[in-house]
Amino acid sequence: MDLVSSLGEVLPSLKENAIEVWVTDIGCPHEGVNTLLDKMEQASDMALPDCPRADLMSNFLFIFTSGTTGLPKAARVGHLKAVMCMAFLRLCGARSDDNIYITLPLYHMTASLLGIGGCIQLGATCILKNKFSASQFWKDCVKHNVTVFQYVGELCRYLVNQPVVPEESAHKVRVAAGSGLRADVWREFARRFGKINVREAYGLTEASIGFVNYTNEIGPIGRAGYFNKLNMPFEFLSCDPQTYEPIRTDSGRCVKANKGETGLLVAPVSVMNPFLGYAGNTLQSEKKLLRDVFKEGDVYFNTGDLMLQDHRDFVYFRDRIGDTFRWKGENVATTEVSEILGSLEFLQEVNVYGVTVPGYEGRAGMAAVVLKMDQKLDGKKLYNHLVQSLPAYSWPWFLRIQTSIDVTETFKQQKRKLVQEGFSPEAVQESLYFLDLSQRDYVPLTLSLYDDLVSGKIRL
């Protein structure tokens, strides 16, 4: 019912396309909208005759991908995937006597299939919050005796950036389960809320491949051990550094990445790992598949995610292909640069991306940053930090100071709009800075400085 007020402007176009709209209520102020609760009150207990039979591979529901690197797509989720998702919280150590706190939107897989489904599978108590609130979070945990909570994306960063409150040390939370927790935030989270077992995981809406980090090692999304791979097969493929297409031998077969080398995560399409595709989008569905990978006729799902497996078999998320950009002939992993910048005490949030600069191939690094309260940008300190921590090609040449970072409903950082707006002072109303190597400092990006950069008078 939260979205009923916004139906007015889109309802006519929905009707033109013969799309039916249902609301979970006994009535609706808009004409032509179907209501559900009144129908349920009148429903008979008798089984309906000739109901279509569902099987493990049939559609269970559609879930829209978040659209962080492209437009959202409706992924088909089968019954088998839904059943497998229900085991996630148990795998993270949740029990039937837990009170599980869910603050994420239910139209995403994390909260619905993993969260609600996991509570049902466990028989645990679910505390469902209408909307995430960083300031109210620990108070809710104490009030509802929360023992497990779900996180995603930047949720944990919001918590560590909140002022200290008594409830953050008075709660009984023992497990935090989720994904997308960057190492810089993870360290601060562990330091401040150390008694909580963080269970960082990796999963996809479209496929069943996944990892869970059961250890106290900060950073990995899981481990690529023998039994993990036996249960849910996957491979890391060597990629072309420019196109990110898998490298193939003269015989046309793909090459596995070595340990310590970043590779593309793929998983064989099988009965246990089906890919049902995107609803009404055959072209996008086919783009996610790799064929004849190791032998003629085999089919693998391409996650589009770059991973690194170290010599202890820990797996680290490196970047998403749509996020990674190329500069000075080198690949820049936005996740790595964000983590390095995020460790500076005056930066609260960092979002790294690449922007085009006339006269140059590839994209130059740029970072949208949020300063911590009562802190100022220290350009010289940032420069020195980059010199010590990152190769020169991955340094952000431009900074954009924001009051907040745009994120999706599941707290994944948005980049598309930032990339489109670039670094022009006329297009961007917020403060912009440029890395002046001669001064070893970030200086204000004025319109005249911008003109010198675009004309080539100043070279990068």
Wavefront OBJ file of the C-alpha trace (Angstrom):
o trace
v 0.000 0.000 0.000
v 3.000 2.331 0.327
v 3.007 2.912 -3.442
v -0.746 3.446 -4.004
v -0.343 7.229 -3.890
v 1.994 7.109 -6.900
v -0.330 5.015 -9.060
v -2.268 7.949 -10.524
v 0.242 9.061 -13.139
v 1.233 5.571 -14.351
v -2.148 3.799 -14.175
v -3.418 4.987 -17.602
v -0.313 3.660 -19.393
v -0.550 0.373 -17.485
v -4.171 -0.032 -18.600
v -3.207 0.744 -22.206
v -0.752 -2.143 -22.057
v -3.368 -4.455 -20.505
v -1.392 -4.742 -17.254
v -3.486 -5.588 -14.205
v -2.632 -3.937 -10.890
v -3.366 -5.559 -7.518
v -3.052 -4.062 -4.036
v -2.952 -5.877 -0.710
v -6.026 -4.189 0.801
v -9.817 -4.395 0.855
v -10.194 -1.287 -1.304
v -8.322 1.247 -3.461
v -9.036 4.898 -4.309
v -8.094 4.340 -7.964
v -10.694 2.898 -10.320
v -9.790 -0.325 -12.070
v -7.292 -1.517 -9.470
v -7.844 -5.040 -8.130
v -7.915 -5.630 -4.374
v -6.709 -8.797 -2.676
v -7.731 -8.892 0.987
v -11.484 -8.761 0.287
v -11.098 -11.705 -2.095
v -9.216 -13.700 0.534
v -11.987 -13.151 3.076
v -14.493 -14.619 0.608
v -12.264 -17.483 -0.548
v -13.300 -21.071 -0.042
v -11.130 -23.603 1.783
v -11.770 -26.137 -0.968
v -8.908 -26.950 -3.340
v -9.229 -25.533 -6.836
v -9.701 -28.143 -9.581
v -7.125 -28.552 -12.352
v -4.529 -26.265 -10.763
v -1.344 -26.024 -12.845
v 1.304 -28.276 -11.355
v 4.567 -26.641 -10.308
v 7.917 -28.350 -10.504
v 11.375 -27.375 -9.281
v 12.240 -25.666 -12.566
v 8.994 -23.767 -13.071
v 8.681 -20.066 -12.309
v 8.354 -19.209 -8.642
v 8.547 -15.445 -9.082
v 10.306 -12.636 -10.935
v 12.890 -10.475 -9.189
v 14.272 -7.311 -10.736
v 18.050 -6.977 -10.631
v 19.191 -3.781 -8.923
v 20.518 -2.119 -12.074
v 23.789 -0.823 -10.609
v 25.627 -1.079 -13.936
v 22.673 -1.148 -16.338
v 18.908 -1.075 -16.471
v 17.033 -3.439 -14.119
v 15.940 -6.741 -15.661
v 13.272 -9.173 -14.453
v 15.144 -12.357 -13.551
v 13.137 -15.564 -13.515
v 13.520 -17.438 -10.232
v 12.488 -21.091 -10.082
v 11.168 -23.120 -7.155
v 14.523 -24.897 -6.707
v 16.343 -21.579 -6.275
v 13.722 -20.405 -3.770
v 14.129 -23.577 -1.703
v 17.928 -23.283 -1.753
v 17.732 -19.641 -0.625
v 15.793 -20.674 2.473
v 18.907 -22.426 3.805
v 21.067 -19.278 3.838
v 20.426 -18.095 7.385
v 20.935 -21.609 8.749
v 24.272 -21.773 6.903
v 25.248 -18.507 8.610
v 24.581 -20.016 12.042
v 21.024 -18.832 12.712
v 18.776 -21.061 14.843
v 15.080 -21.584 15.448
v 15.233 -19.595 18.706
v 16.713 -16.498 17.000
v 14.982 -13.154 16.538
v 15.973 -12.070 13.022
v 15.840 -8.373 12.144
v 15.134 -7.516 8.470
v 15.247 -3.879 7.335
v 15.731 -4.445 3.589
v 13.074 -4.139 0.824
v 11.119 -7.341 0.307
v 11.106 -7.083 -3.486
v 14.798 -8.074 -3.451
v 16.010 -11.626 -2.989
v 18.090 -10.853 0.116
v 15.149 -9.894 2.304
v 12.441 -12.029 0.707
v 13.923 -15.417 -0.216
v 16.964 -15.421 2.071
v 15.420 -13.467 4.956
v 11.716 -14.278 5.156
v 12.284 -17.667 3.538
v 15.104 -18.392 5.975
v 12.918 -17.484 8.958
v 10.218 -19.849 7.724
v 12.723 -22.648 7.158
v 14.187 -22.196 10.639
v 10.919 -21.526 12.414
v 12.593 -18.394 13.776
v 10.983 -15.098 14.745
v 11.152 -12.355 12.100
v 11.242 -8.686 13.121
v 10.321 -6.846 9.935
v 11.157 -3.124 9.770
v 9.309 -0.920 7.305
v 12.479 1.034 6.476
v 16.102 0.966 7.573
v 17.075 3.633 10.091
v 20.731 3.891 11.159
v 19.883 6.011 14.210
v 17.157 3.617 15.362
v 18.936 0.364 14.493
v 20.530 -0.570 17.836
v 17.534 0.695 19.777
v 15.366 -1.701 17.793
v 17.840 -4.518 18.426
v 17.543 -4.004 22.183
v 13.793 -3.450 22.111
v 13.056 -6.618 20.108
v 15.853 -8.762 21.561
v 17.414 -9.171 18.111
v 20.049 -11.899 17.788
v 20.586 -11.952 13.996
v 20.315 -9.220 11.373
v 20.729 -9.017 7.620
v 22.841 -6.414 5.880
v 23.643 -5.537 2.285
v 25.812 -2.974 0.547
v 26.531 0.115 2.613
v 24.175 -0.621 5.535
v 27.070 -1.418 7.888
v 28.891 1.746 6.856
v 25.887 3.787 7.968
v 26.054 2.055 11.349
v 29.755 2.737 11.957
v 29.276 6.370 10.952
v 26.581 6.901 13.593
v 27.425 8.486 16.969
v 28.021 6.012 19.788
v 24.822 5.062 21.640
v 24.414 2.866 24.769
v 22.299 0.331 22.877
v 25.174 -0.668 20.570
v 26.868 -2.405 23.465
v 23.690 -3.544 25.268
v 22.210 -5.632 22.438
v 22.319 -9.426 22.043
v 23.135 -9.612 18.328
v 25.529 -12.475 17.642
v 25.323 -12.868 13.820
v 25.274 -10.353 10.966
v 24.616 -12.082 7.627
v 24.764 -10.458 4.233
v 26.906 -9.343 1.323
v 28.746 -6.361 -0.081
v 30.637 -5.446 3.109
v 33.806 -3.693 2.025
v 36.976 -4.501 3.957
v 37.483 -0.936 5.224
v 34.001 -0.881 6.767
v 34.349 -4.470 7.987
v 37.441 -3.627 10.034
v 35.754 -0.676 11.716
v 32.586 -2.718 12.285
v 34.611 -5.503 13.942
v 36.532 -3.008 16.083
v 33.397 -1.260 17.302
v 30.936 -4.182 17.430
v 33.464 -6.999 17.830
v 31.258 -9.597 19.507
v 29.146 -10.015 16.356
v 30.051 -12.847 13.961
v 30.014 -11.356 10.462
v 28.987 -13.869 7.805
v 29.882 -12.189 4.532
v 28.458 -14.030 1.519
v 28.134 -13.776 -2.230
v 25.159 -14.748 -4.342
v 23.220 -13.866 -7.472
v 19.561 -13.436 -8.284
v 19.920 -15.224 -11.610
v 21.943 -18.308 -10.595
v 22.591 -20.576 -7.621
v 26.361 -20.083 -7.351
v 27.363 -18.662 -3.986
v 29.918 -18.433 -1.175
v 29.767 -17.852 2.585
v 32.733 -16.804 4.737
v 32.412 -18.812 7.968
v 35.757 -17.609 9.330
v 36.876 -14.475 11.149
v 39.094 -13.498 8.217
v 38.186 -9.945 7.174
v 37.744 -9.408 3.434
v 36.912 -12.737 1.717
v 33.427 -13.638 0.500
v 34.127 -17.303 1.190
v 36.461 -20.163 0.431
v 36.906 -22.174 -2.740
v 37.550 -25.462 -1.020
v 37.197 -28.931 -2.497
v 33.795 -29.701 -0.958
v 32.405 -26.274 -1.807
v 33.344 -26.786 -5.427
v 32.057 -30.350 -5.415
v 28.671 -29.220 -4.110
v 28.333 -26.162 -6.357
v 30.841 -26.217 -9.275
v 32.435 -22.984 -10.488
v 35.591 -21.764 -12.191
v 37.639 -18.569 -12.468
v 38.574 -17.775 -16.070
v 41.474 -15.696 -17.341
v 40.192 -12.606 -19.175
v 41.384 -10.258 -21.859
v 42.474 -7.110 -19.952
v 40.707 -4.794 -22.412
v 37.460 -6.548 -23.309
v 37.048 -8.747 -20.196
v 36.102 -11.557 -22.541
v 37.480 -14.964 -21.473
v 40.798 -15.792 -23.106
v 40.522 -18.777 -25.449
v 43.230 -21.066 -26.770
v 43.774 -21.844 -30.445
v 41.316 -24.702 -30.020
v 38.670 -22.258 -28.798
v 38.656 -23.356 -25.152
v 38.810 -21.057 -22.124
v 41.755 -20.874 -19.717
v 41.471 -21.156 -15.933
v 42.953 -18.318 -13.872
v 45.799 -19.182 -11.540
v 45.652 -18.667 -7.788
v 46.529 -15.081 -6.955
v 45.267 -13.943 -10.364
v 41.988 -12.088 -10.872
v 39.550 -14.123 -12.916
v 35.957 -14.107 -14.125
v 33.604 -16.230 -12.019
v 31.532 -18.667 -14.065
v 29.397 -21.666 -13.149
v 28.175 -24.567 -15.304
v 24.471 -24.447 -16.081
v 22.944 -27.636 -14.716
v 19.887 -29.069 -13.007
v 21.181 -27.822 -9.648
v 22.307 -24.490 -11.116
v 19.716 -23.560 -13.735
v 19.599 -20.220 -15.496
v 16.004 -19.408 -16.416
v 16.909 -16.107 -18.051
v 15.267 -12.701 -17.992
v 11.543 -12.382 -18.660
v 10.882 -11.201 -22.214
v 14.567 -10.491 -22.869
v 16.130 -13.314 -24.857
v 19.060 -11.180 -25.999
v 20.148 -10.238 -22.455
v 19.628 -13.829 -21.331
v 21.944 -15.183 -24.022
v 24.598 -12.575 -23.144
v 24.931 -14.163 -19.694
v 25.916 -17.541 -21.161
v 29.322 -18.803 -22.272
v 29.357 -21.801 -24.587
v 32.056 -24.380 -25.432
v 34.075 -23.265 -22.409
v 36.127 -26.389 -21.681
v 34.573 -28.807 -24.146
v 32.196 -28.667 -27.063
v 28.584 -28.167 -26.032
v 29.090 -27.142 -22.400
v 27.306 -24.006 -21.138
v 28.422 -21.747 -18.287
v 26.693 -18.832 -16.578
v 28.806 -15.678 -16.693
v 28.441 -13.794 -13.409
v 30.223 -10.722 -14.758
v 32.133 -10.565 -11.461
v 35.901 -10.549 -11.123
v 37.267 -12.647 -8.255
v 40.632 -13.587 -6.820
v 41.398 -16.915 -5.144
v 44.464 -16.744 -2.911
v 46.802 -19.602 -1.972
v 44.726 -20.380 1.112
v 41.680 -20.745 -1.154
v 39.979 -17.628 0.216
v 37.944 -15.880 -2.483
v 37.867 -12.081 -2.733
v 35.433 -10.001 -4.754
v 37.507 -7.680 -6.914
v 35.001 -5.787 -9.061
v 32.068 -5.987 -11.410
v 32.947 -5.799 -15.081
v 30.597 -2.857 -15.600
v 32.324 -0.952 -12.783
v 35.944 -1.623 -13.731
v 37.463 0.902 -16.131
v 40.706 1.157 -18.078
v 43.256 3.982 -17.865
v 46.837 4.270 -19.147
v 46.568 0.715 -20.477
v 45.717 -0.691 -17.043
v 42.523 -1.940 -15.425
v 41.303 0.012 -12.414
v 39.203 -1.915 -9.871
v 36.818 0.598 -8.321
v 36.250 -1.555 -5.241
v 39.952 -1.616 -4.384
v 40.367 2.150 -4.821
v 37.241 2.840 -2.754
v 38.564 0.725 0.109
v 41.927 2.503 0.079
v 40.337 5.961 0.086
v 37.744 4.914 2.648
v 40.454 4.241 5.225
v 41.206 7.987 5.499
v 39.735 9.422 8.695
v 38.103 12.469 7.051
v 36.187 10.496 4.387
v 32.862 8.931 5.323
v 31.822 7.422 1.972
v 33.597 6.914 -1.351
v 32.240 5.981 -4.785
v 34.882 5.488 -7.505
v 34.197 5.486 -11.261
v 35.816 6.440 -14.564
v 35.109 9.500 -16.729
v 36.071 10.260 -20.316
v 38.564 13.053 -20.964
v 38.925 14.467 -24.505
v 42.160 13.387 -26.159
v 42.668 10.279 -23.996
v 41.849 6.620 -24.420
v 39.991 4.881 -21.621
v 38.608 6.704 -18.598
v 40.314 8.737 -15.895
v 39.588 7.951 -12.260
v 37.096 10.077 -10.371
v 35.686 9.710 -6.862
v 32.485 11.066 -5.357
v 33.133 11.428 -1.636
v 31.226 12.395 1.487
v 33.230 14.113 4.217
v 32.713 13.164 7.843
v 30.934 15.693 10.001
v 33.137 18.649 10.974
v 35.935 17.384 8.693
v 37.548 19.106 5.704
v 39.174 17.697 2.597
v 42.906 17.280 3.165
v 44.201 17.055 -0.404
v 47.857 16.716 0.520
v 47.170 13.878 2.930
v 45.030 12.154 0.313
v 47.821 12.486 -2.255
v 50.404 11.012 0.127
v 48.014 8.164 0.948
v 47.639 7.368 -2.759
v 51.421 7.380 -3.289
v 51.859 4.847 -0.472
v 48.889 2.618 -1.291
v 48.050 2.530 -5.016
v 49.769 2.492 -8.420
v 49.600 5.873 -10.162
v 47.248 4.711 -12.929
v 44.492 4.011 -10.390
v 44.620 7.392 -8.629
v 41.439 9.455 -8.954
v 42.265 12.609 -10.927
v 38.990 14.249 -9.951
v 37.008 14.509 -6.727
v 33.353 15.413 -6.332
v 32.277 16.417 -2.825
v 28.737 15.276 -2.033
v 26.483 15.415 1.001
v 25.354 11.839 0.332
v 26.070 8.992 -2.095
v 23.270 7.846 -4.404
v 22.443 4.203 -3.720
v 19.849 1.659 -4.803
v 17.151 0.489 -2.418
v 19.556 -2.220 -1.272
v 22.334 0.293 -0.597
v 24.439 -0.486 -3.656
v 26.240 2.587 -4.958
v 24.920 4.123 -8.184
v 27.474 5.193 -10.790
v 25.637 5.745 -14.078
v 24.506 9.327 -13.415
v 27.909 10.279 -11.999
v 29.683 8.906 -15.074
v 27.325 10.809 -17.392
v 27.822 14.125 -15.574
v 31.607 13.771 -15.612
v 33.808 16.524 -14.202
v 32.484 19.669 -15.887
v 31.909 22.542 -13.409
v 28.954 23.612 -15.545
v 27.274 20.199 -15.344
v 28.099 19.512 -11.681
v 26.850 21.953 -9.065
v 28.845 20.358 -6.235
v 32.469 21.195 -5.394
v 35.001 19.615 -7.750
v 38.739 19.105 -7.239
v 41.629 18.178 -9.535
v 44.831 16.312 -8.634
v 47.647 18.786 -9.310
v 50.817 16.699 -9.319
v 53.057 19.762 -9.243
v 51.509 20.812 -5.925
v 50.969 17.243 -4.696
v 47.507 18.325 -3.712
v 43.877 18.380 -4.852
v 42.983 21.895 -5.995
v 39.540 23.391 -6.809
v 38.502 22.565 -10.377
v 37.596 25.955 -11.836
v 36.061 26.544 -15.248
v 39.365 27.883 -16.619
v 41.225 24.828 -15.277
v 38.566 22.600 -16.850
v 39.054 24.350 -20.212
v 42.819 23.793 -19.988
v 42.257 20.085 -19.296
v 39.765 19.624 -22.125
v 41.910 21.568 -24.621
v 45.014 19.554 -23.728
v 46.918 22.526 -22.338
v 47.208 20.549 -19.086
v 48.058 16.890 -19.571
v 47.084 14.023 -17.275
l 1 2 3 4 5 6 7 8 9 10 11 12 13 14 15 16 17 18 19 20 21 22 23 24 25 26 27 28 29 30 31 32 33 34 35 36 37 38 39 40 41 42 43 44 45 46 47 48 49 50 51 52 53 54 55 56 57 58 59 60 61 62 63 64 65 66 67 68 69 70 71 72 73 74 75 76 77 78 79 80 81 82 83 84 85 86 87 88 89 90 91 92 93 94 95 96 97 98 99 100 101 102 103 104 105 106 107 108 109 110 111 112 113 114 115 116 117 118 119 120 121 122 123 124 125 126 127 128 129 130 131 132 133 134 135 136 137 138 139 140 141 142 143 144 145 146 147 148 149 150 151 152 153 154 155 156 157 158 159 160 161 162 163 164 165 166 167 168 169 170 171 172 173 174 175 176 177 178 179 180 181 182 183 184 185 186 187 188 189 190 191 192 193 194 195 196 197 198 199 200 201 202 203 204 205 206 207 208 209 210 211 212 213 214 215 216 217 218 219 220 221 222 223 224 225 226 227 228 229 230 231 232 233 234 235 236 237 238 239 240 241 242 243 244 245 246 247 248 249 250 251 252 253 254 255 256 257 258 259 260 261 262 263 264 265 266 267 268 269 270 271 272 273 274 275 276 277 278 279 280 281 282 283 284 285 286 287 288 289 290 291 292 293 294 295 296 297 298 299 300 301 302 303 304 305 306 307 308 309 310 311 312 313 314 315 316 317 318 319 320 321 322 323 324 325 326 327 328 329 330 331 332 333 334 335 336 337 338 339 340 341 342 343 344 345 346 347 348 349 350 351 352 353 354 355 356 357 358 359 360 361 362 363 364 365 366 367 368 369 370 371 372 373 374 375 376 377 378 379 380 381 382 383 384 385 386 387 388 389 390 391 392 393 394 395 396 397 398 399 400 401 402 403 404 405 406 407 408 409 410 411 412 413 414 415 416 417 418 419 420 421 422 423 424 425 426 427 428 429 430 431 432 433 434 435 436 437 438 439 440 441 442 443 444 445 446 447 448 449 450 451 452 453 454 455 456 457 458 459 460
